[in-house]
Amino acid sequence: MKVAHDFKYLGPLDDVVEVLHSEQLAIARAKQLNVTDYSFDTGARDGRRYSSIEVKIPQADTPAEVRNFLSNGLDLQITMYSSALARGVHIDIDVNLRTALPVALDAHLVLADSGVETVARLNAQVDVKIPFFGSRVEKTIADKLPQLLEKDTDLVNAELAMRRALNDKTEY
């Protein structure tokens, strides 16, 4: 199922990209999801900036909708690769499920600078290969995506505001 969602970050493009690749944001995301077992990495590969978080979630802490499929919990790695565009940034989001779960996710985030804000569009392809239930799970994911992105956008915007406040204090 194809999913698309438009939203805005409350900061200029360069600041947004810095925050999206920051360990501070990874920590905030982990806290929001009550994840305590994670690792973070950032750097450059093939000329592209990347950041990666690997999380391990015990079965008891996984969403009820998928808990039965995750006898050993959930182990996944999410890596974002940034590429500059003429007027923005394209971010490939690789989700590597290290758990035997019949789900594939292909996602891309396009960011465009509009001065004090950054306009964003997430395009994703979600495929759940569970006979009789796959399309229902895909629809559930598609229905929950705007709410999840709103919470994540709030985290990014909070980090942007905190960095602005710190910069304002150091300029005096």
HUCORWO-V363561 format. One record per pair of residues at least 12 apart in sequence whose ideal C-beta (glycine too) atoms are under 8 Angstrom apart, sorted by the first residue. I is the first residue (numbers start at 1). J is the second residue. Records with the same first field share a line. If there is no record, write none. Layout:
# HUCORWO-V363561
I: J, J
This chain:
# HUCORWO-V363561
1: 125, 126, 127, 135, 138, 139, 141, 142
2: 123, 124, 125
3: 122, 123, 124, 125, 126, 141, 142, 145
4: 121, 122, 123, 124
5: 121, 122, 145, 146, 149
6: 119, 120, 121
7: 120, 121, 122, 149, 150, 153
8: 117, 118, 119, 120, 153
9: 111, 117, 118, 120, 153, 156, 157, 160
10: 116, 117, 157, 160, 161
11: 116, 117, 118, 157, 160, 164
12: 113, 115, 116, 117, 118
13: 88, 89, 111, 112, 113, 118
15: 160, 163
16: 111, 118, 120, 156, 160
17: 49, 82, 89, 111
18: 163
19: 156, 159, 160, 163
20: 51, 80, 82, 91, 156
21: 42, 49, 50, 51, 80, 82
22: 42, 51, 159
23: 40, 42
24: 159
25: 155, 156, 159
26: 38, 40, 51, 53
27: 40
28: 155, 158, 159
29: 53, 152, 155
30: 53, 55
32: 151, 155
33: 55, 57
34: 61
35: 55, 56, 57, 61
37: 55, 56, 57
38: 53, 54, 55, 56
39: 53, 54
40: 52, 53
41: 53
45: 81
48: 81, 82, 83
49: 81, 82
50: 79, 80, 81, 82
51: 79, 80
52: 77, 78, 79, 80
53: 77, 78
54: 75, 76, 77
55: 74, 75, 76, 77, 78
56: 73, 74, 75
57: 73, 74, 75
58: 73
59: 71, 72, 73, 74
61: 73
62: 74
65: 137, 140
66: 101, 137
69: 101, 102, 130
70: 99, 101
72: 99
73: 99
74: 97, 99, 101
75: 97, 98, 99
76: 95, 96, 97, 98, 99
77: 94, 95, 96, 98
78: 93, 94, 95, 96
79: 93, 94, 96
80: 92, 93, 94, 109
81: 94
85: 110
87: 112, 113
88: 110, 111, 112, 113
89: 110, 111
90: 108, 109, 110, 111
91: 108, 109, 110, 111
92: 107, 108
93: 107, 108, 109
95: 107
102: 128, 129, 130, 134
103: 126, 127, 128, 129, 137
104: 125, 126, 127, 129
105: 124, 125, 126, 127
106: 124, 125
107: 122, 123, 124, 125
108: 122, 123, 124
109: 121, 122, 123
110: 123
120: 153
122: 145, 149
124: 145
126: 138, 141, 142
128: 141
